[in-house]
Amino acid sequence: MKFLSLLMVLFILSSCGGLPTKLPSPFSTPAVVTPPKPAEPVAVIPPPSIDDDFQKSLSQIWGNYFAENYSDTRAIDVLVVSNRKFKGENFGCTNDQLGVELDSVTHFGACKINVPKNHSTGLIKFTKDNRQSSHEFFKILNSKTLTEPTVFEYLKKSERYPLVFVHGFNLRYEDAILRASQIAFDLKYQGPIVLFSWPAGAGDGFLDNQMITRTYDGNLKNAKNSIATFKTFLNQVRANNLKINLVVHSMGHQIVLPALKDFSTLNPNSKIINELILNAPDYEADEFINIADAVKQNSKRITVYCSYNDRAMTVSEIYNKNPRFGACAFSENIDSINVSLIDAPSLGLGHGYYSSRAILADVFQVLLGIEAEKRLFVRKSEPNSTEKYFLRQ
């Protein structure tokens, strides 16, 4: 009977989950537990990003765009179109060969310039001593006389837009060539470089160099007498089915803007200019605004760099008795950019900023076709300002 009772108790306990487990002592050695085998890692694939697509596309685009390497010292060919009078018989690339007098004919040629990799952006250290380091100094390496057809045939062979540079007031021939090569190098420009060099600069005499008013008078007269020559150049650009990027400085606008106005009258909507880039225009502000629509007919876009700090513009305003566009004036159809925050008038006139790092960095983006609002360091101006944009520090 007792045995049956014991079986009954065991049956009841087993049906309730069994006998209770004995609790081990906290001082006892724990049993070794074999950890479970880790699961095989699963590859984590991030969601697709639009940045990846852009970088892949841009990598190929940049590779095709930057065919020329500007990371080292290099020789740059500058094509020259000039109405400066020869001092001798032949074309050359120095002040000893082309001067500051106006010629009735246009000369064509090419200058090969050594541009050193170690130059500071915008600065030119020039030497005529070929024993000096090519990595430190600009040098004139060679010159060649060309004909007008040869120049335009050369430009047509390029698949890139030529960059045409028209210099400003008081810049002698040699300096203009060196400046064109510096701008091309610092922009890493991928197409041909053309310098339109008109008779600017002081005369060779001591008094000529000291009399700035005399120099301004003479240069301004030469600029106005160069308009027809530049119009002929524009007509040849059109006749050869070319499109150019055009960069102008200072008094060079006295040539380029009237020529473009006349050209647009005869050739409306002939888009021979890709980007028109105007630096410190020494040109009457009201007249500039009046002709802006006509000039834009020949250009995809007009970008103007101006400054309140440009002392040369202040002097020009006194001389010409009217406001100059280089001191900033608003026009709806022009991307006017005030660079007063980044130019350095304490180091000079505040007029030569066009070849500086800050300006060239923005010009580089302009040449890529990027809209002003999307370019680095460009901000909108306040309402009712004299410009559309400011270039930030």
C-alpha positions as CSV (number, residue, x, y, z in Angstrom):
1,M,0.0,0.0,0.0
2,K,2.8,2.4,0.8
3,F,4.5,1.5,-2.5
4,L,1.4,2.4,-4.4
5,S,1.2,5.7,-2.6
6,L,4.8,6.5,-3.5
7,L,4.2,5.8,-7.2
8,M,1.1,8.0,-7.0
9,V,3.2,10.9,-5.7
10,L,5.9,10.4,-8.4
11,F,3.2,10.4,-11.1
12,I,1.7,13.6,-9.8
13,L,5.1,15.4,-9.6
14,S,6.1,14.2,-13.1
15,S,2.8,15.5,-14.5
16,C,3.6,19.0,-12.9
17,G,7.0,19.3,-14.6
18,G,9.2,16.9,-12.6
19,L,11.2,17.1,-9.5
20,P,12.8,20.5,-8.6
21,T,16.3,21.2,-9.8
22,K,19.0,21.4,-7.2
23,L,20.4,25.0,-7.0
24,P,24.2,24.9,-7.3
25,S,26.4,26.6,-4.7
26,P,27.7,30.0,-5.6
27,F,31.2,28.6,-4.8
28,S,31.0,25.7,-7.1
29,T,32.9,25.6,-10.4
30,P,30.5,26.5,-13.2
31,A,30.1,24.0,-15.9
32,V,31.8,24.8,-19.2
33,V,29.3,26.0,-21.7
34,T,30.2,25.7,-25.3
35,P,29.2,29.0,-27.0
36,P,27.0,28.7,-30.1
37,K,28.8,28.8,-33.4
38,P,28.7,32.3,-34.8
39,A,26.5,32.9,-37.8
40,E,28.1,33.5,-41.1
41,P,28.5,37.3,-41.7
42,V,26.0,38.8,-44.0
43,A,27.2,41.4,-46.5
44,V,25.7,44.8,-45.8
45,I,24.9,46.7,-49.0
46,P,24.3,50.4,-48.5
47,P,21.4,51.9,-50.3
48,P,22.2,53.5,-53.7
49,S,23.3,57.1,-53.5
50,I,23.0,59.8,-56.1
51,D,26.5,61.0,-55.1
52,D,27.9,57.7,-56.3
53,D,26.4,58.2,-59.7
54,F,27.6,61.8,-59.9
55,Q,31.2,60.9,-58.9
56,K,31.3,58.1,-61.5
57,S,30.0,60.3,-64.2
58,L,32.2,63.3,-63.2
59,S,35.3,61.1,-63.0
60,Q,35.0,60.2,-66.7
61,I,34.1,63.8,-67.6
62,W,37.1,65.3,-65.8
63,G,39.4,62.7,-67.4
64,N,38.2,63.8,-70.8
65,Y,38.2,67.5,-70.0
66,F,41.7,67.8,-68.5
67,A,43.6,66.5,-71.5
68,E,46.5,68.9,-70.8
69,N,48.5,68.6,-67.5
70,Y,49.4,71.9,-65.7
71,S,51.0,70.4,-62.6
72,D,54.5,71.1,-63.8
73,T,56.5,73.8,-65.5
74,R,55.5,74.0,-69.1
75,A,55.9,76.0,-72.3
76,I,52.6,77.7,-73.4
77,D,52.0,78.9,-76.9
78,V,50.3,82.3,-77.0
79,L,48.8,83.3,-80.4
80,V,49.1,87.1,-80.9
81,V,46.8,89.4,-82.8
82,S,48.2,92.9,-82.5
83,N,47.9,96.4,-84.1
84,R,51.1,97.6,-82.3
85,K,53.6,99.1,-84.7
86,F,56.8,97.2,-85.2
87,K,60.0,98.8,-84.0
88,G,62.0,96.8,-86.4
89,E,61.3,94.6,-89.4
90,N,60.0,91.4,-87.9
91,F,57.5,90.1,-85.4
92,G,58.8,89.2,-82.0
93,C,57.7,88.8,-78.3
94,T,59.6,91.7,-76.6
95,N,59.2,95.4,-76.1
96,D,62.2,95.8,-78.4
97,Q,60.1,94.6,-81.3
98,L,56.5,95.9,-80.7
99,G,55.9,99.2,-79.1
100,V,53.1,101.5,-78.0
101,E,52.4,103.2,-81.3
102,L,49.3,102.3,-83.4
103,D,49.8,100.5,-86.7
104,S,47.4,100.6,-89.7
105,V,47.8,96.9,-90.2
106,T,47.3,93.9,-88.0
107,H,50.1,91.5,-87.2
108,F,49.8,87.8,-86.3
109,G,52.3,85.5,-84.6
110,A,53.0,83.1,-81.8
111,C,55.1,83.4,-78.6
112,K,56.3,80.4,-76.6
113,I,56.4,81.2,-72.9
114,N,58.0,79.2,-70.1
115,V,55.6,79.4,-67.1
116,P,57.2,78.2,-63.9
117,K,55.3,75.8,-61.6
118,N,56.6,77.6,-58.5
119,H,55.1,81.0,-59.4
120,S,52.6,82.5,-57.0
121,T,49.1,82.8,-58.6
122,G,48.9,86.2,-60.3
123,L,52.6,87.1,-59.8
124,I,55.1,87.1,-62.7
125,K,58.9,86.9,-62.1
126,F,60.4,87.4,-65.5
127,T,64.0,86.8,-66.6
128,K,65.9,87.2,-69.9
129,D,68.7,85.1,-68.5
130,N,68.0,81.5,-69.7
131,R,70.5,80.2,-67.0
132,Q,67.9,81.1,-64.3
133,S,65.7,78.3,-63.1
134,S,62.8,77.5,-65.4
135,H,60.8,76.4,-62.3
136,E,61.0,79.9,-60.8
137,F,61.0,82.4,-63.7
138,F,58.8,83.2,-66.7
139,K,60.9,83.2,-69.9
140,I,60.3,84.0,-73.5
141,L,61.5,80.9,-75.4
142,N,60.6,81.5,-79.0
143,S,58.6,83.6,-81.5
144,K,57.1,83.0,-84.9
145,T,55.5,85.1,-87.5
146,L,52.1,83.8,-88.7
147,T,49.5,84.8,-91.3
148,E,45.9,85.5,-90.4
149,P,44.7,82.3,-92.3
150,T,47.3,80.3,-90.5
151,V,46.0,81.5,-87.1
152,F,42.4,80.7,-87.8
153,E,43.2,77.3,-89.4
154,Y,45.1,76.5,-86.2
155,L,42.1,77.5,-84.1
156,K,39.7,75.5,-86.2
157,K,41.8,72.3,-85.6
158,S,41.2,72.6,-81.9
159,E,38.1,71.0,-80.5
160,R,38.1,73.4,-77.6
161,Y,37.0,77.1,-77.3
162,P,39.9,79.5,-77.7
163,L,40.5,81.9,-74.8
164,V,40.9,85.4,-76.1
165,F,42.4,87.9,-73.7
166,V,42.2,91.7,-74.3
167,H,44.4,93.5,-71.8
168,G,43.9,97.0,-70.3
169,F,45.5,100.4,-69.9
170,N,49.3,100.9,-69.5
171,L,50.3,97.3,-70.2
172,R,53.2,97.0,-72.5
173,Y,53.5,94.3,-75.1
174,E,55.9,92.0,-73.2
175,D,53.9,92.2,-70.0
176,A,50.7,91.4,-71.9
177,I,52.1,88.2,-73.4
178,L,53.4,87.1,-70.0
179,R,50.0,87.8,-68.4
180,A,48.2,85.8,-71.0
181,S,50.4,82.8,-70.3
182,Q,50.0,83.2,-66.5
183,I,46.2,83.3,-66.8
184,A,46.2,80.2,-69.1
185,F,48.4,78.3,-66.7
186,D,46.5,79.2,-63.6
187,L,43.2,78.4,-65.2
188,K,44.6,75.1,-66.5
189,Y,43.0,76.2,-69.7
190,Q,42.5,73.3,-72.2
191,G,42.1,75.2,-75.4
192,P,44.2,77.6,-77.5
193,I,45.2,81.0,-76.0
194,V,44.9,84.2,-78.1
195,L,46.2,87.6,-77.0
196,F,44.7,90.7,-78.7
197,S,47.3,93.3,-77.9
198,W,46.6,96.9,-78.7
199,P,49.0,99.8,-78.3
200,A,48.9,100.3,-74.5
201,G,51.6,101.4,-72.2
202,A,53.8,104.5,-71.6
203,G,56.4,105.6,-74.1
204,D,60.0,104.8,-73.8
205,G,61.1,108.2,-72.4
206,F,61.5,109.0,-68.7
207,L,58.8,111.8,-68.8
208,D,56.4,109.4,-70.6
209,N,56.6,107.0,-67.7
210,Q,56.0,109.7,-65.2
211,M,53.1,111.5,-66.9
212,I,50.2,109.2,-66.1
213,T,47.6,111.6,-67.6
214,R,49.5,111.7,-70.9
215,T,49.7,107.9,-70.9
216,Y,45.9,107.7,-70.2
217,D,45.1,110.1,-73.0
218,G,47.4,108.3,-75.5
219,N,46.1,104.8,-74.5
220,L,42.5,105.9,-74.7
221,K,43.0,107.3,-78.2
222,N,44.7,104.1,-79.3
223,A,41.9,102.0,-77.7
224,K,39.2,103.9,-79.7
225,N,41.2,103.5,-82.8
226,S,41.5,99.8,-82.3
227,I,37.7,99.1,-82.4
228,A,37.7,98.5,-86.1
229,T,40.6,96.0,-85.8
230,F,38.8,94.0,-83.2
231,K,35.5,94.0,-85.2
232,T,37.5,92.5,-88.1
233,F,38.7,89.9,-85.7
234,L,35.1,89.1,-84.6
235,N,34.0,88.9,-88.2
236,Q,36.8,86.3,-88.8
237,V,35.7,84.3,-85.8
238,R,32.2,84.2,-87.3
239,A,33.4,83.5,-90.8
240,N,35.5,80.5,-89.6
241,N,32.5,79.1,-87.6
242,L,34.3,79.5,-84.3
243,K,33.1,80.2,-80.8
244,I,35.4,81.8,-78.2
245,N,35.7,82.6,-74.5
246,L,36.5,86.3,-74.2
247,V,38.3,87.8,-71.2
248,V,38.7,91.6,-71.0
249,H,40.4,93.9,-68.6
250,S,40.2,97.7,-67.8
251,M,40.5,100.0,-70.8
252,G,40.2,97.0,-73.1
253,H,36.5,97.4,-72.8
254,Q,36.8,100.7,-74.8
255,I,37.6,98.4,-77.7
256,V,35.6,95.2,-77.0
257,L,32.2,96.6,-76.0
258,P,31.7,99.1,-78.9
259,A,32.9,96.4,-81.3
260,L,30.4,93.9,-79.9
261,K,27.6,96.4,-80.1
262,D,28.3,97.1,-83.8
263,F,28.8,93.4,-84.5
264,S,25.5,92.5,-82.9
265,T,23.7,95.1,-85.1
266,L,24.9,93.4,-88.2
267,N,24.8,89.8,-86.8
268,P,21.9,89.6,-84.4
269,N,21.9,86.4,-82.2
270,S,25.2,85.2,-83.7
271,K,26.5,83.4,-80.6
272,I,30.2,83.6,-81.3
273,I,31.1,84.1,-77.6
274,N,30.6,81.3,-75.1
275,E,31.5,83.2,-71.9
276,L,32.1,86.9,-71.9
277,I,34.1,87.8,-68.8
278,L,34.7,91.5,-68.0
279,N,37.2,92.6,-65.4
280,A,37.1,96.1,-63.9
281,P,35.5,97.7,-66.9
282,D,36.8,101.2,-67.5
283,Y,33.6,102.1,-69.3
284,E,30.8,104.5,-68.6
285,A,28.3,102.7,-66.4
286,D,25.1,104.1,-68.0
287,E,26.4,103.4,-71.6
288,F,27.3,99.9,-70.5
289,I,23.8,99.3,-69.3
290,N,22.3,100.7,-72.5
291,I,24.2,98.3,-74.7
292,A,24.1,95.3,-72.5
293,D,21.1,93.7,-74.3
294,A,22.8,94.1,-77.7
295,V,26.1,92.7,-76.4
296,K,24.4,89.7,-74.8
297,Q,22.9,88.7,-78.2
298,N,26.4,87.4,-79.1
299,S,27.2,85.8,-75.7
300,K,25.8,82.9,-73.7
301,R,26.4,84.9,-70.5
302,I,28.1,88.1,-69.3
303,T,30.0,88.0,-66.0
304,V,31.4,91.3,-64.7
305,Y,33.9,91.6,-61.8
306,C,33.8,95.1,-60.1
307,S,35.0,96.6,-56.9
308,Y,34.3,99.6,-54.6
309,N,38.1,99.6,-53.7
310,D,39.3,100.0,-57.3
311,R,41.3,103.3,-57.1
312,A,41.9,103.2,-60.8
313,M,38.2,103.5,-61.3
314,T,38.0,106.4,-58.9
315,V,40.7,108.2,-61.0
316,S,38.9,107.3,-64.2
317,E,35.6,108.7,-62.9
318,I,37.3,112.0,-62.1
319,Y,39.0,112.1,-65.5
320,N,35.9,111.0,-67.5
321,K,33.4,112.9,-65.3
322,N,31.0,109.9,-65.1
323,P,30.6,106.7,-63.0
324,R,32.5,103.6,-64.4
325,F,31.0,100.1,-64.5
326,G,34.2,98.8,-62.9
327,A,33.1,100.5,-59.7
328,C,29.9,98.4,-59.8
329,A,26.5,99.2,-61.3
330,F,23.4,97.0,-61.5
331,S,22.1,95.5,-64.8
332,E,19.5,92.8,-64.9
333,N,21.0,90.9,-67.8
334,I,24.6,90.8,-66.3
335,D,26.1,88.7,-63.5
336,S,27.9,91.5,-61.8
337,I,30.1,90.3,-58.9
338,N,31.5,92.7,-56.3
339,V,35.0,91.6,-55.3
340,S,35.6,94.4,-52.8
341,L,35.9,91.8,-50.0
342,I,38.8,90.0,-51.5
343,D,40.8,92.5,-53.5
344,A,43.7,94.2,-51.7
345,P,43.9,98.0,-52.5
346,S,46.5,98.4,-49.7
347,L,49.0,96.6,-52.0
348,G,48.3,98.8,-55.0
349,L,45.4,100.3,-56.9
350,G,43.0,97.4,-56.3
351,H,42.8,97.2,-60.1
352,G,44.8,94.1,-61.0
353,Y,42.7,91.5,-59.1
354,Y,41.6,89.9,-62.4
355,S,44.7,87.7,-62.4
356,S,44.5,86.7,-58.7
357,R,43.7,83.3,-57.2
358,A,40.2,84.3,-55.9
359,I,39.0,85.7,-59.3
360,L,40.6,82.9,-61.4
361,A,39.0,80.3,-59.1
362,D,35.6,81.8,-59.9
363,V,36.4,82.3,-63.6
364,F,37.3,78.6,-63.7
365,Q,33.8,77.7,-62.5
366,V,32.3,80.2,-65.0
367,L,34.1,78.5,-67.9
368,L,32.6,75.2,-66.7
369,G,29.2,76.8,-67.1
370,I,28.2,76.8,-63.5
371,E,25.5,79.3,-62.5
372,A,26.5,82.1,-60.2
373,E,24.3,81.0,-57.3
374,K,25.9,77.5,-57.4
375,R,29.5,78.6,-57.5
376,L,31.8,78.5,-54.4
377,F,32.0,81.7,-52.3
378,V,29.4,83.6,-54.3
379,R,26.4,85.1,-52.4
380,K,23.6,87.3,-53.4
381,S,23.8,91.0,-52.7
382,E,21.3,92.9,-50.6
383,P,18.2,94.3,-52.3
384,N,18.7,97.4,-54.4
385,S,22.5,97.0,-54.4
386,T,24.8,98.1,-57.2
387,E,25.6,94.5,-58.1
388,K,23.9,91.1,-58.1
389,Y,26.5,89.1,-56.2
390,F,29.4,89.4,-53.8
391,L,32.5,87.2,-53.8
392,R,33.0,86.2,-50.2
393,Q,36.4,86.0,-48.4
